[in-house]
Amino acid sequence: MNTKLLRQAILVFSFICFWSNSTWAQLVLPQPSPRCGSRLTMGVTDLEIDFGSPAVNGRVIWGGLVPYDEIWRAGANAATWVSFSTEVSFGGKPVKAGKYALYIIPSAGKEWAVALNSNEGQWGSTSFKENLDIVRIEMSPSNAVPLRERLSFDLEYLNSSSANLRLHWENMQLVIPISADVKALGMNNVRKFFVDRPSDWYPCANAAIFALEQGNDQAYALDLALKAVRLNGEHFYPLWTLARVYAAKGEFREASEQAEQARLKGEAENSDWYQGNAADIAARKAEWTAKAVPVSPTGKKKGK
């Protein structure tokens, strides 16, 4: 190789090494508005929010740094985003599962507009397009104490079907209710689960209780409980589950019989799991036995 070609090869190699090092060796420094977030699971729905958190720093925020009646990115730098793993109600309006940019239009002395926008990857609000809004709601802010130096968004768990998204900055807060139909979503998950996993007795028993207590579907609960017993009738829990389903249906004699079988299997196991349920099984069995319609020698229930 001649000298000229060798020099060119060295220059190319040096450029590649420099470019590679500059690409991978990123300079990390503290940010004035660090990215923050909050997440929780509400029933079967995962909620998450990610935002840049600016500080007050002695400034007037509402009507100052954040002008009234103008679109605001609800944070700093990249637009704030929220995500929902299932369909939810956001401030009273339905929103499909997905990830959305969150924008707010604050106003003095009246409700604030809150928009979920499909362009969740945008920077700030310069490229905001109203026609990409998925939903827009109006919520009333309120005064908040103590003063919050940094902007915060907190997801607050209320119960398995509802939560709040709370904005708090300086002396103002805004609370947006989020809810989901946990019963319908849960029952849908149950039915989808057993399409691919038909032989798992433990989730089958748990699903029976969910269908009974929250799905309001006694027939399906009974099918699942019977299936759990068929899959593992040697364990106390499927039998105890079946007993509870029979009791809910008013079939107390069958409930008492299954509770007794659960007690026998449980005592044979003598596990911590059974011991944690033993007192309840004994009490409920006594209750159901007292409610059971006596059976005549012919096998027919008396009084029928």
Steps between C-alpha positions, in 0.01 A plus 500: 500500500644842403543782752201701378256209534640416842443855622142492370434171675635640828283811469186294435577270792562797731169662397310177567658467845421864585141473378445175691638643824298820468184296435530269798668729751210734577559790737253474790432817699226606745193634325310811617172316438566130563273232357269355763219251496231312684338164435251264661274206424129572541329162502627350173593836343855636503521881516818701445600865457839647403582873517770761531486666842591872499543703820332822612834674570323807632299551182128556452380176342132529415440792270876563489741224402195299390274751317125476534290391204796351310592138436755373754701178480418423865864487596837583346698392193341196334123494532348324799349164413256259663426138418217257574523125446123465458210722403425754774279794579716814517320787667172336407581433134597162349860454385640188336813325624811684380761767562409867462654844539337705776435870445326758716354845433484682836253785540447763766184455703349221290545136405823380341500300177691170506579323173635156419678517166604209278838658414659383826860528384504873426727756660332774700189655348639662184378212282169454682208434268151514645363269231711221654321528834344172607293659770468840665344560840449798731590482867494755781832571676521581871738671737754272663718528808780479572668657200656235275840610368517245220225392266365158592252258350392226740288197424289429808339158546142514626377146434524228236289700256598862564798731553587868487763679296601801711701797368654721771729795436553826684164571670266321257385144446286321244346158562390279208299183579590180314287187513459165328237224495708257704228234504462487122876521445565232760244262353644558154847414636362184658346376178811580294733341756345154481511486123877441516529351850209259549667278762612742774292420808613788723410791265185304415394506865590869536309582184196321642502729805543808281213393273287440808576813702567760232388354169150417631504181297416206727466252216847575365641502854359151557648373174843634598480363856398154379784510249750595772384200707536269199853629442608464863244352736773401743564858607271674748478830308298387193257321732470807721440713191226268382340513845485879487341494155233252612425718804459809282249305292305408814595132473609470863504122531744473208700791642527327838608173339774670296616696804537172690703353213716814500555457876605138462742575215633801684568314822683236301712769338548696825643793305524861614260584218237265639557609859432857392157389371414227750297715740296655219433160344377360834277801572350514154441124495304525825299791360420320175412174679245689708348653187496178299161342423490153663497201267242224550595130494378486140766753402255783445527832682228532762241765441545478124 
